[in-house]
Amino acid sequence: MKRLCTDADEWLRQWIRMCIWNSWKNVKGKVPVLKKWGALDWQAYQLGNTHLGYWCVEKSRLVTSIKSDDELRKAG
């Protein structure tokens, strides 16, 4: 049961990050926010211009490290 809850929690956090990423819509929205969150210029530009799907981008190390689990909890 604990494993099931842990998996569900992890999936839900991924879903929240994906929805945040989806809400920015275009490169002009993604790059400035990534820079504000602490990404380097080249990282923000590279990730903001990617043509990967939302779910693949959300799993990237940069997105998961910028918006940590604690920050998601604080945001509600």
MMTF fields as JSON, N, C-alpha, C and O atoms, coordinates in Angstrom:
{
  "mmtfVersion": "1.0.0",
  "mmtfProducer": "UNKNOWN",
  "numBonds": 303,
  "numAtoms": 304,
  "numGroups": 76,
  "numChains": 1,
  "numModels": 1,
  "chainsPerModel": [1],
  "groupsPerChain": [76],
  "chainIdList": ["A"],
  "bondAtomList": [4, 2, 8, 6, 12, 10, 16, 14, 20, 18, 24, 22, 28, 26, 32, 30, 36, 34, 40, 38, 44, 42, 48, 46, 52, 50, 56, 54, 60, 58, 64, 62, 68, 66, 72, 70, 76, 74, 80, 78, 84, 82, 88, 86, 92, 90, 96, 94, 100, 98, 104, 102, 108, 106, 112, 110, 116, 114, 120, 118, 124, 122, 128, 126, 132, 130, 136, 134, 140, 138, 144, 142, 148, 146, 152, 150, 156, 154, 160, 158, 164, 162, 168, 166, 172, 170, 176, 174, 180, 178, 184, 182, 188, 186, 192, 190, 196, 194, 200, 198, 204, 202, 208, 206, 212, 210, 216, 214, 220, 218, 224, 222, 228, 226, 232, 230, 236, 234, 240, 238, 244, 242, 248, 246, 252, 250, 256, 254, 260, 258, 264, 262, 268, 266, 272, 270, 276, 274, 280, 278, 284, 282, 288, 286, 292, 290, 296, 294, 300, 298],
  "bondOrderList": [1, 1, 1, 1, 1, 1, 1, 1, 1, 1, 1, 1, 1, 1, 1, 1, 1, 1, 1, 1, 1, 1, 1, 1, 1, 1, 1, 1, 1, 1, 1, 1, 1, 1, 1, 1, 1, 1, 1, 1, 1, 1, 1, 1, 1, 1, 1, 1, 1, 1, 1, 1, 1, 1, 1, 1, 1, 1, 1, 1, 1, 1, 1, 1, 1, 1, 1, 1, 1, 1, 1, 1, 1, 1, 1],
  "groupList": [{"groupName": "MET", "atomNameList": ["N", "CA", "C", "O"], "elementList": ["N", "C", "C", "O"], "formalChargeList": [0, 0, 0, 0], "bondAtomList": [1, 0, 2, 1, 3, 2], "bondOrderList": [1, 1, 2], "singleLetterCode": "M", "chemCompType": "L-PEPTIDE LINKING"}, {"groupName": "LYS", "atomNameList": ["N", "CA", "C", "O"], "elementList": ["N", "C", "C", "O"], "formalChargeList": [0, 0, 0, 0], "bondAtomList": [1, 0, 2, 1, 3, 2], "bondOrderList": [1, 1, 2], "singleLetterCode": "K", "chemCompType": "L-PEPTIDE LINKING"}, {"groupName": "ARG", "atomNameList": ["N", "CA", "C", "O"], "elementList": ["N", "C", "C", "O"], "formalChargeList": [0, 0, 0, 0], "bondAtomList": [1, 0, 2, 1, 3, 2], "bondOrderList": [1, 1, 2], "singleLetterCode": "R", "chemCompType": "L-PEPTIDE LINKING"}, {"groupName": "LEU", "atomNameList": ["N", "CA", "C", "O"], "elementList": ["N", "C", "C", "O"], "formalChargeList": [0, 0, 0, 0], "bondAtomList": [1, 0, 2, 1, 3, 2], "bondOrderList": [1, 1, 2], "singleLetterCode": "L", "chemCompType": "L-PEPTIDE LINKING"}, {"groupName": "CYS", "atomNameList": ["N", "CA", "C", "O"], "elementList": ["N", "C", "C", "O"], "formalChargeList": [0, 0, 0, 0], "bondAtomList": [1, 0, 2, 1, 3, 2], "bondOrderList": [1, 1, 2], "singleLetterCode": "C", "chemCompType": "L-PEPTIDE LINKING"}, {"groupName": "THR", "atomNameList": ["N", "CA", "C", "O"], "elementList": ["N", "C", "C", "O"], "formalChargeList": [0, 0, 0, 0], "bondAtomList": [1, 0, 2, 1, 3, 2], "bondOrderList": [1, 1, 2], "singleLetterCode": "T", "chemCompType": "L-PEPTIDE LINKING"}, {"groupName": "ASP", "atomNameList": ["N", "CA", "C", "O"], "elementList": ["N", "C", "C", "O"], "formalChargeList": [0, 0, 0, 0], "bondAtomList": [1, 0, 2, 1, 3, 2], "bondOrderList": [1, 1, 2], "singleLetterCode": "D", "chemCompType": "L-PEPTIDE LINKING"}, {"groupName": "ALA", "atomNameList": ["N", "CA", "C", "O"], "elementList": ["N", "C", "C", "O"], "formalChargeList": [0, 0, 0, 0], "bondAtomList": [1, 0, 2, 1, 3, 2], "bondOrderList": [1, 1, 2], "singleLetterCode": "A", "chemCompType": "L-PEPTIDE LINKING"}, {"groupName": "GLU", "atomNameList": ["N", "CA", "C", "O"], "elementList": ["N", "C", "C", "O"], "formalChargeList": [0, 0, 0, 0], "bondAtomList": [1, 0, 2, 1, 3, 2], "bondOrderList": [1, 1, 2], "singleLetterCode": "E", "chemCompType": "L-PEPTIDE LINKING"}, {"groupName": "TRP", "atomNameList": ["N", "CA", "C", "O"], "elementList": ["N", "C", "C", "O"], "formalChargeList": [0, 0, 0, 0], "bondAtomList": [1, 0, 2, 1, 3, 2], "bondOrderList": [1, 1, 2], "singleLetterCode": "W", "chemCompType": "L-PEPTIDE LINKING"}, {"groupName": "GLN", "atomNameList": ["N", "CA", "C", "O"], "elementList": ["N", "C", "C", "O"], "formalChargeList": [0, 0, 0, 0], "bondAtomList": [1, 0, 2, 1, 3, 2], "bondOrderList": [1, 1, 2], "singleLetterCode": "Q", "chemCompType": "L-PEPTIDE LINKING"}, {"groupName": "ILE", "atomNameList": ["N", "CA", "C", "O"], "elementList": ["N", "C", "C", "O"], "formalChargeList": [0, 0, 0, 0], "bondAtomList": [1, 0, 2, 1, 3, 2], "bondOrderList": [1, 1, 2], "singleLetterCode": "I", "chemCompType": "L-PEPTIDE LINKING"}, {"groupName": "ASN", "atomNameList": ["N", "CA", "C", "O"], "elementList": ["N", "C", "C", "O"], "formalChargeList": [0, 0, 0, 0], "bondAtomList": [1, 0, 2, 1, 3, 2], "bondOrderList": [1, 1, 2], "singleLetterCode": "N", "chemCompType": "L-PEPTIDE LINKING"}, {"groupName": "SER", "atomNameList": ["N", "CA", "C", "O"], "elementList": ["N", "C", "C", "O"], "formalChargeList": [0, 0, 0, 0], "bondAtomList": [1, 0, 2, 1, 3, 2], "bondOrderList": [1, 1, 2], "singleLetterCode": "S", "chemCompType": "L-PEPTIDE LINKING"}, {"groupName": "VAL", "atomNameList": ["N", "CA", "C", "O"], "elementList": ["N", "C", "C", "O"], "formalChargeList": [0, 0, 0, 0], "bondAtomList": [1, 0, 2, 1, 3, 2], "bondOrderList": [1, 1, 2], "singleLetterCode": "V", "chemCompType": "L-PEPTIDE LINKING"}, {"groupName": "GLY", "atomNameList": ["N", "CA", "C", "O"], "elementList": ["N", "C", "C", "O"], "formalChargeList": [0, 0, 0, 0], "bondAtomList": [1, 0, 2, 1, 3, 2], "bondOrderList": [1, 1, 2], "singleLetterCode": "G", "chemCompType": "PEPTIDE LINKING"}, {"groupName": "PRO", "atomNameList": ["N", "CA", "C", "O"], "elementList": ["N", "C", "C", "O"], "formalChargeList": [0, 0, 0, 0], "bondAtomList": [1, 0, 2, 1, 3, 2], "bondOrderList": [1, 1, 2], "singleLetterCode": "P", "chemCompType": "L-PEPTIDE LINKING"}, {"groupName": "TYR", "atomNameList": ["N", "CA", "C", "O"], "elementList": ["N", "C", "C", "O"], "formalChargeList": [0, 0, 0, 0], "bondAtomList": [1, 0, 2, 1, 3, 2], "bondOrderList": [1, 1, 2], "singleLetterCode": "Y", "chemCompType": "L-PEPTIDE LINKING"}, {"groupName": "HIS", "atomNameList": ["N", "CA", "C", "O"], "elementList": ["N", "C", "C", "O"], "formalChargeList": [0, 0, 0, 0], "bondAtomList": [1, 0, 2, 1, 3, 2], "bondOrderList": [1, 1, 2], "singleLetterCode": "H", "chemCompType": "L-PEPTIDE LINKING"}],
  "groupTypeList": [0, 1, 2, 3, 4, 5, 6, 7, 6, 8, 9, 3, 2, 10, 9, 11, 2, 0, 4, 11, 9, 12, 13, 9, 1, 12, 14, 1, 15, 1, 14, 16, 14, 3, 1, 1, 9, 15, 7, 3, 6, 9, 10, 7, 17, 10, 3, 15, 12, 5, 18, 3, 15, 17, 9, 4, 14, 8, 1, 13, 2, 3, 14, 5, 13, 11, 1, 13, 6, 6, 8, 3, 2, 1, 7, 15],
  "groupIdList": [1, 2, 3, 4, 5, 6, 7, 8, 9, 10, 11, 12, 13, 14, 15, 16, 17, 18, 19, 20, 21, 22, 23, 24, 25, 26, 27, 28, 29, 30, 31, 32, 33, 34, 35, 36, 37, 38, 39, 40, 41, 42, 43, 44, 45, 46, 47, 48, 49, 50, 51, 52, 53, 54, 55, 56, 57, 58, 59, 60, 61, 62, 63, 64, 65, 66, 67, 68, 69, 70, 71, 72, 73, 74, 75, 76],
  "secStructList": [7, 2, 2, 2, 2, 2, 2, 2, 2, 2, 2, 2, 2, 2, 2, 2, 2, 2, 2, 2, 2, 2, 2, 6, 7, 1, 2, 2, 2, 2, 2, 2, 2, 2, 2, 2, 6, 6, 7, 7, 2, 2, 2, 2, 2, 2, 2, 2, 6, 7, 7, 1, 7, 2, 2, 2, 2, 2, 6, 1, 2, 2, 2, 2, 2, 2, 1, 7, 2, 2, 2, 2, 2, 2, 2, 7],
  "xCoordList": [0.827, 0.0, 0.87, 0.556, 1.975, 2.849, 3.447, 3.559, 3.823, 4.393, 3.374, 3.733, 2.131, 1.073, 0.902, 0.764, 0.912, 0.772, 1.974, 1.819, 3.162, 4.367, 4.338, 4.676, 3.94, 3.845, 2.798, 3.02, 1.674, 0.616, 1.079, 0.773, 1.807, 2.32, 3.321, 3.282, 4.206, 5.193, 4.512, 4.884, 3.526, 2.813, 2.068, 2.034, 1.474, 0.729, 1.651, 1.288, 2.841, 3.803, 4.243, 4.403, 4.44, 4.779, 3.655, 3.907, 2.436, 1.278, 1.194, 0.9, 1.443, 1.401, 2.472, 2.198, 3.703, 4.772, 4.433, 4.729, 3.822, 3.445, 2.4, 2.47, 1.444, 0.415, 1.015, 0.608, 1.983, 2.673, 3.39, 3.286, 4.115, 4.84, 3.87, 4.157, 2.744, 1.743, 1.134, 0.759, 1.031, 0.379, 1.201, 0.653, 2.483, 3.322, 3.172, 3.506, 2.687, 2.303, 3.453, 3.617, 4.253, 5.247, 6.619, 6.786, 7.593, 8.972, 9.079, 9.82, 8.346, 8.399, 7.906, 8.288, 7.071, 6.599, 7.492, 7.637, 8.095, 8.874, 10.254, 10.665, 10.972, 12.364, 12.495, 13.325, 11.73, 11.89, 11.576, 12.236, 10.585, 10.23, 11.318, 11.65, 11.871, 12.964, 14.176, 14.836, 14.471, 15.576, 15.277, 16.156, 14.042, 13.658, 13.787, 14.134, 13.513, 13.607, 15.035, 15.273, 16.001, 17.395, 18.124, 19.261, 17.522, 18.211, 19.188, 18.939, 20.288, 21.221, 20.572, 19.617, 21.106, 20.51, 20.421, 19.37, 21.516, 21.515, 20.585, 19.976, 20.473, 19.569, 18.115, 17.317, 17.787, 16.418, 16.051, 14.952, 16.966, 16.687, 16.557, 15.665, 17.454, 17.418, 16.127, 15.492, 15.745, 14.543, 13.271, 12.276, 13.304, 12.135, 11.835, 10.683, 12.863, 12.69, 12.552, 12.524, 12.467, 12.389, 11.038, 10.027, 11.048, 9.811, 9.338, 8.471, 9.9, 9.455, 8.074, 7.663, 7.381, 6.066, 6.158, 7.232, 5.044, 5.013, 5.488, 6.215, 5.082, 5.43, 6.934, 7.537, 7.546, 8.995, 9.783, 10.783, 9.349, 10.048, 9.949, 10.916, 8.809, 8.616, 9.577, 10.013, 9.912, 10.811, 12.274, 13.125, 12.584, 13.979, 14.543, 13.823, 15.828, 16.508, 16.373, 16.241, 16.405, 16.341, 15.004, 14.972, 13.919, 12.596, 12.369, 11.858, 12.742, 12.514, 13.424, 13.061, 14.608, 15.498, 15.113, 15.32, 14.561, 14.174, 12.944, 12.932, 11.934, 10.717, 10.731, 10.245, 11.283, 11.418, 10.073, 9.099, 10.052, 8.83, 8.405, 7.213, 9.378, 9.053, 8.401, 7.464, 8.893, 8.302, 6.884, 6.02, 6.651, 5.29, 4.354, 3.198, 4.847, 4.015, 3.681, 2.551, 4.666, 4.425, 3.387, 2.561, 3.443, 2.511, 1.085, 0.133, 0.947, -0.392, -0.662, -1.746],
  "yCoordList": [-1.198, 0.0, 1.26, 2.245, 1.211, 2.379, 2.664, 3.82, 1.619, 1.77, 2.403, 3.24, 2.013, 2.565, 4.059, 4.847, 4.441, 5.858, 6.668, 7.796, 6.097, 6.784, 6.989, 8.067, 5.966, 6.081, 7.111, 7.892, 7.114, 8.08, 9.503, 10.425, 9.683, 11.0, 11.495, 12.657, 10.617, 10.978, 11.347, 12.334, 10.566, 10.838, 12.169, 12.928, 12.445, 13.689, 14.901, 15.913, 14.811, 15.908, 16.116, 17.254, 15.026, 15.137, 15.828, 16.677, 15.467, 16.051, 17.552, 18.331, 17.961, 19.385, 20.15, 21.212, 19.613, 20.273, 20.355, 21.359, 19.319, 19.323, 20.406, 21.096, 20.559, 21.59, 22.988, 23.885, 23.177, 24.466, 24.746, 25.845, 23.756, 23.912, 24.214, 25.056, 23.544, 23.725, 25.124, 25.667, 25.708, 27.012, 28.151, 29.219, 27.949, 29.014, 29.143, 30.187, 28.127, 28.106, 28.227, 27.322, 29.294, 29.482, 29.816, 29.925, 29.976, 30.22, 31.529, 31.617, 32.54, 33.839, 33.754, 34.57, 32.785, 32.601, 31.688, 31.877, 30.693, 29.686, 30.179, 29.986, 30.812, 31.187, 32.168, 31.925, 33.259, 34.179, 33.542, 33.837, 32.684, 32.049, 31.073, 31.002, 30.328, 29.414, 30.184, 29.739, 31.337, 32.171, 32.682, 32.704, 33.089, 33.592, 32.505, 32.79, 31.273, 30.149, 29.692, 28.826, 30.262, 29.94, 29.171, 28.755, 28.964, 28.268, 29.23, 30.433, 28.697, 29.506, 29.888, 29.251, 30.945, 31.435, 30.346, 30.16, 29.63, 28.612, 27.453, 26.86, 27.128, 26.048, 26.451, 25.669, 27.677, 28.156, 28.204, 27.805, 28.69, 28.767, 27.376, 27.13, 26.465, 25.115, 24.395, 23.769, 24.482, 23.785, 24.485, 23.826, 25.81, 26.548, 26.328, 26.434, 26.021, 25.826, 24.374, 24.084, 23.478, 22.065, 21.721, 22.372, 20.699, 20.234, 18.928, 18.254, 18.573, 17.374, 17.616, 18.762, 16.568, 16.697, 17.186, 17.169, 17.615, 18.163, 17.154, 17.506, 15.913, 14.889, 14.613, 14.425, 14.586, 14.356, 15.521, 15.308, 16.739, 17.91, 17.95, 18.305, 17.596, 17.624, 16.68, 16.96, 15.575, 14.6, 15.018, 14.357, 16.105, 16.516, 16.939, 17.404, 16.765, 17.076, 18.556, 18.902, 19.422, 20.854, 21.261, 21.996, 20.799, 21.184, 20.625, 21.326, 19.374, 18.776, 19.373, 19.399, 19.856, 20.456, 21.899, 22.373, 22.597, 23.992, 24.074, 24.836, 23.314, 23.312, 22.061, 21.009, 22.174, 21.01, 20.653, 21.401, 19.508, 19.046, 19.997, 20.236, 20.54, 21.47, 22.739, 23.26, 23.235, 24.434, 24.171, 25.044, 22.98, 22.631, 22.558, 22.971, 22.038, 21.973, 23.373, 23.629, 24.284, 25.657, 26.356, 27.126, 26.075, 26.711, 26.196, 26.832, 25.065, 24.543, 23.356, 22.777],
  "zCoordList": [0.0, 0.0, 0.0, -0.667, 0.763, 0.818, -0.561, -0.97, -1.261, -2.602, -3.555, -4.384, -3.437, -4.274, -4.01, -4.946, -2.749, -2.391, -2.87, -3.337, -2.755, -3.205, -4.716, -5.207, -5.445, -6.901, -7.311, -8.236, -6.633, -6.941, -6.645, -7.4, -5.562, -5.2, -6.242, -6.646, -6.669, -7.681, -8.999, -9.632, -9.41, -10.649, -10.568, -11.536, -9.412, -9.244, -9.328, -9.928, -8.732, -8.833, -10.278, -10.719, -11.016, -12.434, -13.196, -14.052, -12.888, -13.567, -13.281, -14.187, -12.058, -11.706, -12.47, -13.028, -12.497, -13.245, -14.733, -15.38, -15.27, -16.676, -16.94, -17.957, -16.048, -16.217, -16.137, -16.876, -15.24, -15.158, -16.474, -17.019, -16.983, -18.245, -19.385, -20.236, -19.408, -20.455, -20.403, -21.442, -19.232, -19.095, -19.7, -19.974, -19.911, -20.471, -21.975, -22.535, -22.632, -24.045, -25.052, -25.87, -25.035, -26.09, -25.513, -24.298, -26.397, -25.978, -25.208, -24.229, -25.643, -24.965, -23.529, -22.691, -23.246, -21.88, -21.067, -19.859, -21.716, -20.997, -20.588, -19.444, -21.508, -21.255, -20.09, -19.213, -20.024, -18.889, -17.535, -16.538, -17.503, -16.234, -15.805, -14.622, -16.741, -16.408, -15.884, -14.945, -16.488, -15.998, -14.593, -13.731, -14.372, -13.05, -11.994, -10.848, -12.37, -11.439, -11.205, -10.364, -11.939, -11.668, -12.746, -12.526, -13.895, -14.983, -15.653, -15.719, -16.145, -16.92, -18.243, -18.687, -18.869, -20.114, -21.177, -21.79, -21.397, -22.449, -22.107, -22.997, -20.81, -20.405, -20.641, -21.157, -20.256, -20.432, -21.914, -22.3, -22.731, -24.165, -24.777, -25.589, -24.383, -24.934, -24.557, -25.406, -23.3, -22.855, -23.343, -23.646, -23.419, -23.889, -25.359, -25.779, -26.151, -27.592, -28.007, -29.202, -27.082, -27.43, -28.05, -27.784, -28.869, -29.493, -28.882, -29.438, -27.752, -27.056, -26.459, -26.282, -26.159, -25.545, -24.107, -23.507, -23.566, -22.212, -21.175, -20.246, -21.334, -20.346, -20.366, -19.309, -21.55, -21.654, -21.071, -20.385, -21.333, -20.813, -19.297, -18.622, -18.764, -17.317, -16.62, -15.503, -17.251, -16.639, -16.702, -16.108, -17.411, -17.548, -16.197, -15.314, -16.07, -14.812, -14.457, -13.283, -15.454, -15.197, -14.587, -13.6, -15.156, -14.645, -13.249, -12.376, -13.031, -11.714, -10.659, -9.483, -11.049, -10.055, -9.754, -8.637, -10.727, -10.505, -9.609, -8.642, -9.915, -9.1, -8.245, -8.661, -7.061, -6.192, -5.557, -5.652, -4.92, -4.268, -3.152, -2.96, -2.416, -1.333, -1.871, -1.268, -3.0, -3.586, -4.079, -3.995, -4.588, -5.007, -3.805, -3.889, -2.696, -1.485, -0.973, -0.557, -1.002, -0.549, -1.426, -0.936, -2.725, -3.656, -3.492, -3.944, -2.855, -2.598, -3.447, -3.37]
}
